[in-house]
Each structure stands twice: as structure tokens, then as C-alpha cells.
Amino acid sequence: MNASSDTEAMGVQVREGTVRLRDGRRLAYVESGDLSGLPVFFIHGNPGSRHMRHPDDRLTHALGVRLITPDRPGYGLSDYQPGRTLLDFPNDLEQLANALRVGRFALFGVSAGGPYVAASAWKLGERITRAALVSGAAPLARPGAMEGVNRDYRNAYAMAAWPEWLLHPLMAMHDRQVRANPSRALAGLRSQASADDRAVLADPRIAAQVQGWRYEATRKGVAGIRREAHILAQPWNVPLEEIRTEVDLWYWEGDSIVPPQMGRYLANRIPRAVPRFFPGGGHFSIFSHWTDILTPLVRQGS
């Protein structure tokens, strides 16, 4: 079953909907850009939600991209999935594509969405036309995984390996603080960001977007992001060497949340990786390079 409703943003149609998966869970999604264009599934970061995208939908529309962004289980309006693993998500993605009558499609993810792109590119095989990891996390359970990571995120990655029962109250307390004062939370994010990231976040449209997807992520509580932390701290169990599609790897030297060494790790293991490494920038360079990232995905799928 697929339920949806249409709205309009900046003169471009936006469709929001939900599907019922085989196990009865509800999966929520947003479609934006050109709703009759080439399908590209976008996998949000952590915390994130179906509302994560460039705030100017005209950029996506101009490329002829039908951008489809699902909430992962436990985020936004999507139901929580107890005990989920990294390799469970491709099944959800495939069911969503089927419900939307999408055959082959491109795929890209940002930050914590990167591992799900890798898992889906491997598991869904020929159905993926091209993939992209943008500031995408690499496996954390490996030597040298924390090289270049700033202190706050180094601590966060270490805490992700804690038992979920111990992590839950700390994440819930932090979430209450963020939800009580989103502006303060954004200011804290800016204080740790690179100069390029601070410039990106100075755009009020982008700042509002970041606050919006962060707030929506924990609409139902922190169970989703708590489970995500557990997943990211575990081995992926994804044979990266068996991914057959081309995979663009976008990384910036100014990113201390997911530094370029993570991209180099992936580039050395994914056979058809297309490394795209840049000076400067930061973790939010996805916004300033939005059109650049989408263009090869569209070209491959046309």
C-alpha cells in the first residue's frame, strides 16, 4: 500500500508518502525535484530524515532528477525495526522502489548514509545504475579509523560501541537539549565546523534545513539513532570488492567528522570507485556541490 500527498516548494512539486512493507512496518519518504525524471534515491545522514536535501528544489528539478529520500527505520515517520542490521536496509529500499514503480535507479548517501549505499549497491546489484558516497563513513572497526577525526566525534564514535541500554539515556538527554533549543545546537555545530562549513551554514535556508531534518529525526524518540550508532560501530559484513557499479567518492580535506582517509579506505576496496577528493570544504560541502554530485548519477541513468 502506498499513500502520498503533493505540495509545492519554490514552484517545484514535492510529494510525501508512506508505504507498508512486507513485515507490516511503515516506511516514509519524500519525492522532490522533477517527479517525472530519472529516479535517484538519497540516503540521509545521522541524525537526519526524509526532509534532508538541498533547500532549493529547482537545482534538482533542472537536472531532471526525481529525488526520493526515505526515513530509515526509527527516524521521522518510519517505524522502528528492532535488531536491524546494515544489510536489512536494501530490502526496505527495494520494496520502496517496487511500490513507486521504479525499475533501475541511482543511489547516493551522505555521512552515515554512506554505509547503506555500499550495502545496497552490493546487494541490489544490476538494479543500481550508479552510486555515490558523499562524506560517507567507512567501517569504524578497523585500525586507523579515527585518524583526522575531531575530538567530539572521536568520542561519539567510541560511545557508539557501547551497549544500547547504556547509550540510550545519554542520547535521550542530548536529544531533549537539542529539541529544546535548536538554535543553540546549530551554534554548537558551527563552532566545530571548518571555515567553509561555517560559510555554508550561514545561508539561512540551509541552516533551517539542517535544523528541520535534525528535529524530525527523533520525532518518535532516539531508538532509531541509537540502533544506528550500534550498526556503525560493528563490522559491515559487506564485501566491498564485489560491488560492480561505479561509485563516486566525494570527500573534502576540511571535513573532521568523516575525513578523507575514510574515502581512501573505500577507494582501495571498491573496484570501480571514482575518487573525488578536494582541498578545503567540510562535512556540509554536499550543499555547495549538490549539482556536481547529482550530474554523473543522472548521466549514467539516462
Phi, psi and omega in degrees: 000135182231118178245135182211162175215149184251143171225188179222138177226123179055036178080005181243136182289139176232134181241131179241137183203179176222153172232153173264125180275170185301328181273006177095349179291153174262133177241123182262153181205163172231135171251135181216175182084227179264104187291350174251012184270195181285129185285131174229120176271130181249126183254114188289168178274195181228118357284152180194184180197182179296346180273359183282120175184176173294136184293341179264094182295345179294330178296316179292318180297319183297333179273356182072032182260128169266097186272123182241116186240108178271150164285130172289161182307129180090353178259148173052239182262359180279137181292147177293144177241103182301136174069016184296155179236173179301322185277359173282329188297320179305329178294318177297316182298318180296319179295322177295315178300318179296318181296328180269006179059041177259128178275264176270152184204158173271166188212132170212152183219155182242141173056242180293347174285343182302311179303327179289329174295314180299315181296319182287321179298323178286311189284328183266351170052240188294347180288340181266122181281323178192155181226161177215136171249120183249113186049042187276133180296142172260170178307135181270338182274067181203156176298139176079009184294335184264004180298124178083000179275136181290166188301314183299316181283332174299318178294319181296317179295323178294319180294333180300336181277355179292159172301144184299325180296331179277326182286328188304308183296327178291318179292322179295319179295315179297320180296320178299321179294317179295315182290330179286330183215076182300325181295320178294320178298318179294322178297321177295322177296316179299322184296334180263357188273162174289167179300321179294320177295320179298323178294319178297314183287349176287342175290117185299331178293318180288320178300317179294322179297313180299314179297322182294313182289327178295318181294319182291331185306320186251031177308321182259013183106187189259007183301320181296311182286333175295314178296323178299317179302317179299316181298314184292335181277348182266161171302145184288325187060032176248118179285089185303328181293347182261002177288125188259340181279161173289139182231114175282134179243111183252117181217152183230139183298333181279001182273114178255007174268309172233085185290164184302337179301333177291321176293322179293323176302314181292321181298329180282352186239335179270117190303319185251036177293143175241092185291135177226091184249137188228149172287163177064215178068203182175194185288343181254018179292349174304327181288317182283346180242020186306310181294320179298321182290316183287330188303309179294334177292321178289317182299321181291326185271353184277000000 
